[in-house]
């Protein structure tokens, strides 16, 4: 019985000492994380082209020095007079969408 009491007392003292050195608001780790955004623009932003006249809209990918991820595609839906429903256009970032 005396041995169990000594062990229990030792466990309580140890946990109390550990709790004094490790508080909930102490950081576990620290470091820096850079979050960079990516964007996609088109140029020109708007245009009027007669039906049947070929034209292009340039896609411009921007993400600092980063390149677009492999397999990334740009998809656009083209609506307007003379177009039945919508035309879906697809290209790679940084390449033109052919209308």
N, C-alpha and C positions, 0 to 999 in steps of 0.2 A: 504494500500500500504506500509506503514511504517513497519507493522508487517511482510509482505512477505519479505521485504528487510532485516530485522533483522534475520529472519529464514535462508535466503539464505547466509547471511554473517556468521552466526553461523555454517552452514553446510560446508562452504569453510574452515573456521578456523579449525574445527574439523577434516576434512579430511587431511588438511595440517599437523596438529599435529600428527595424526595417521601415516601418511606416513613417518614422521621423525623418528618414533620409529620402524617401520616395513619396512625393506628394502628387495628387491628381493633376495639378496644374504644371508640373514639370514636363518639359517636352521629352518625348521618347526619341525623336530624331528631328533633324533640321536639314534644310537644303534649299535649293532654288529650282523653280520650275518655270521655263519660258513657254508661254502660250502664244503661238503665232496664228494669225487668222489667214484665211485664203479667200480669194475673191475671183469672180468671173464677170467680165464686162463684155459688151458687144459694141462694135463700131461699124457703121453709124448707129446711134441709139434708135433712130427711126428713119424710115425711107418710104418713098412711094415709087412703085415700079409697075408699069403696065403688064398685064398678063401675057406670058409668053416671052418676056424679055429676061434673059439670064442675068443674074446678079448674085452678089455674095455679101455676107455680113461676117466680119472678122471677129473671132472670139479671142479674148485677152485674159489669160490666167495669171493671177498674181498671188504669190505667197513668199515674199522675200526672195531668198536665194533658192528656195525649194522648187523642185520640179513636180508636176502633177503625178499622183500615184499611178502606178502601172494599171492599165485597164480602165482608167477613168474616162468617161464619155460625156459629151455635152449633148443634151437633147432639147429640141425646141418644137413648139407647135405653132404652125403658121395658119392664121385665119384671115379671111377677107373676101371681098367681092370676087367672084369668078373662081373661088376655091370651094369645092363641095366638101363640107365638113371641115376637117383639119388635116394638114400635112404634117407628119412628124419628120423632123430633120435631125440627123445625128452626125457628129464629127468628134475629133479629138480636141482637147483644150489647146488653145493657141493656133488652131487651124480655122479656115473659113467654113461657114455654113453656106452651101450652095443652094440658092433659091430657084 
